[in-house]
Amino acid sequence: MGWKLLEGDDNRDAICKTYSFVDFNQAWEFMGKVAVVAEEMEHHPEWFNVYNRVEVTLTTHDCNGLSTNDIEMANKMDEFETQLLSGQS
């Protein structure tokens, strides 16, 4: 499933996606890879993890909405997901 606009009570411009991995270790590895990129970009996701699931929301607080940083981060996260699920970690 791809990225979608955030819906609900939180009336703000953001995109969200839920990733599902094989197990907790794979989800944690994904989060570690994202954390390195987030620090380099100085752009940090909002996320929530339970076992093999990672729920992510991306928005840019400085511009009160979406920015190219969000799109770049989303693309990088999707790359990491593909690598991990195909066994190319």
C-alpha positions as YAML, in Angstrom:
chain: A
units: angstrom
residues:
- id: 1
  name: MET
  ca: [0.00, 0.00, 0.00]
- id: 2
  name: GLY
  ca: [1.30, 3.44, -0.90]
- id: 3
  name: TRP
  ca: [1.44, 6.82, 0.75]
- id: 4
  name: LYS
  ca: [-1.84, 8.65, 1.32]
- id: 5
  name: LEU
  ca: [-2.90, 12.04, 2.60]
- id: 6
  name: LEU
  ca: [-3.53, 12.11, 6.33]
- id: 7
  name: GLU
  ca: [-7.22, 12.11, 7.13]
- id: 8
  name: GLY
  ca: [-9.18, 12.56, 10.32]
- id: 9
  name: ASP
  ca: [-9.25, 15.02, 13.17]
- id: 10
  name: ASP
  ca: [-5.70, 16.18, 12.50]
- id: 11
  name: ASN
  ca: [-6.45, 18.91, 9.96]
- id: 12
  name: ARG
  ca: [-2.97, 19.36, 8.48]
- id: 13
  name: ASP
  ca: [-1.08, 18.60, 5.30]
- id: 14
  name: ALA
  ca: [0.76, 15.33, 5.83]
- id: 15
  name: ILE
  ca: [1.24, 11.95, 4.20]
- id: 16
  name: CYS
  ca: [1.12, 8.62, 6.00]
- id: 17
  name: LYS
  ca: [1.90, 4.98, 5.36]
- id: 18
  name: THR
  ca: [1.97, 1.74, 7.33]
- id: 19
  name: TYR
  ca: [4.86, -0.62, 6.68]
- id: 20
  name: SER
  ca: [4.66, -4.32, 7.56]
- id: 21
  name: PHE
  ca: [7.80, -6.39, 7.96]
- id: 22
  name: VAL
  ca: [8.56, -10.04, 8.66]
- id: 23
  name: ASP
  ca: [9.22, -9.48, 12.36]
- id: 24
  name: PHE
  ca: [10.26, -6.95, 14.99]
- id: 25
  name: ASN
  ca: [13.97, -7.17, 14.09]
- id: 26
  name: GLN
  ca: [13.28, -6.26, 10.47]
- id: 27
  name: ALA
  ca: [11.02, -3.36, 11.52]
- id: 28
  name: TRP
  ca: [13.73, -2.15, 13.89]
- id: 29
  name: GLU
  ca: [16.37, -2.40, 11.16]
- id: 30
  name: PHE
  ca: [14.12, -0.29, 8.91]
- id: 31
  name: MET
  ca: [13.74, 2.33, 11.63]
- id: 32
  name: GLY
  ca: [17.52, 2.38, 12.17]
- id: 33
  name: LYS
  ca: [18.18, 2.98, 8.48]
- id: 34
  name: VAL
  ca: [15.57, 5.76, 8.40]
- id: 35
  name: ALA
  ca: [17.01, 7.33, 11.57]
- id: 36
  name: VAL
  ca: [20.43, 7.75, 9.91]
- id: 37
  name: VAL
  ca: [18.89, 9.48, 6.88]
- id: 38
  name: ALA
  ca: [16.62, 11.60, 9.10]
- id: 39
  name: GLU
  ca: [19.63, 12.90, 11.02]
- id: 40
  name: GLU
  ca: [21.51, 13.66, 7.79]
- id: 41
  name: MET
  ca: [18.48, 15.51, 6.38]
- id: 42
  name: GLU
  ca: [17.53, 17.09, 9.71]
- id: 43
  name: HIS
  ca: [14.02, 15.93, 8.88]
- id: 44
  name: HIS
  ca: [12.45, 13.50, 11.33]
- id: 45
  name: PRO
  ca: [9.36, 11.34, 10.81]
- id: 46
  name: GLU
  ca: [6.54, 10.88, 13.26]
- id: 47
  name: TRP
  ca: [6.23, 7.15, 13.75]
- id: 48
  name: PHE
  ca: [4.76, 4.40, 15.85]
- id: 49
  name: ASN
  ca: [6.01, 0.81, 16.05]
- id: 50
  name: VAL
  ca: [4.30, -2.35, 17.25]
- id: 51
  name: TYR
  ca: [6.09, -5.64, 16.57]
- id: 52
  name: ASN
  ca: [6.47, -5.86, 12.76]
- id: 53
  name: ARG
  ca: [4.42, -2.75, 11.91]
- id: 54
  name: VAL
  ca: [5.74, 0.81, 11.54]
- id: 55
  name: GLU
  ca: [3.20, 3.61, 11.02]
- id: 56
  name: VAL
  ca: [4.75, 6.77, 9.59]
- id: 57
  name: THR
  ca: [3.52, 10.34, 9.17]
- id: 58
  name: LEU
  ca: [5.56, 12.89, 7.24]
- id: 59
  name: THR
  ca: [5.02, 16.63, 7.33]
- id: 60
  name: THR
  ca: [7.24, 19.70, 7.55]
- id: 61
  name: HIS
  ca: [6.48, 21.78, 10.59]
- id: 62
  name: ASP
  ca: [8.54, 24.76, 9.32]
- id: 63
  name: CYS
  ca: [6.19, 25.26, 6.37]
- id: 64
  name: ASN
  ca: [3.10, 23.85, 8.11]
- id: 65
  name: GLY
  ca: [2.57, 21.27, 5.40]
- id: 66
  name: LEU
  ca: [4.31, 19.08, 2.87]
- id: 67
  name: SER
  ca: [7.71, 19.84, 1.40]
- id: 68
  name: THR
  ca: [10.23, 18.23, -0.92]
- id: 69
  name: ASN
  ca: [11.91, 16.83, 2.22]
- id: 70
  name: ASP
  ca: [8.79, 14.76, 2.89]
- id: 71
  name: ILE
  ca: [8.79, 13.35, -0.64]
- id: 72
  name: GLU
  ca: [12.51, 12.61, -0.48]
- id: 73
  name: MET
  ca: [12.11, 10.88, 2.89]
- id: 74
  name: ALA
  ca: [9.11, 8.88, 1.67]
- id: 75
  name: ASN
  ca: [11.07, 7.67, -1.35]
- id: 76
  name: LYS
  ca: [14.02, 6.68, 0.82]
- id: 77
  name: MET
  ca: [11.74, 4.77, 3.21]
- id: 78
  name: ASP
  ca: [10.19, 2.89, 0.29]
- id: 79
  name: GLU
  ca: [13.70, 1.98, -0.95]
- id: 80
  name: PHE
  ca: [14.61, 0.60, 2.50]
- id: 81
  name: GLU
  ca: [11.37, -1.39, 2.61]
- id: 82
  name: THR
  ca: [12.11, -2.95, -0.78]
- id: 83
  name: GLN
  ca: [15.70, -3.79, 0.23]
- id: 84
  name: LEU
  ca: [14.68, -5.39, 3.50]
- id: 85
  name: LEU
  ca: [11.75, -7.39, 2.17]
- id: 86
  name: SER
  ca: [13.83, -8.70, -0.73]
- id: 87
  name: GLY
  ca: [16.64, -9.73, 1.62]
- id: 88
  name: GLN
  ca: [19.11, -7.09, 0.39]
- id: 89
  name: SER
  ca: [19.58, -5.33, 3.75]
...
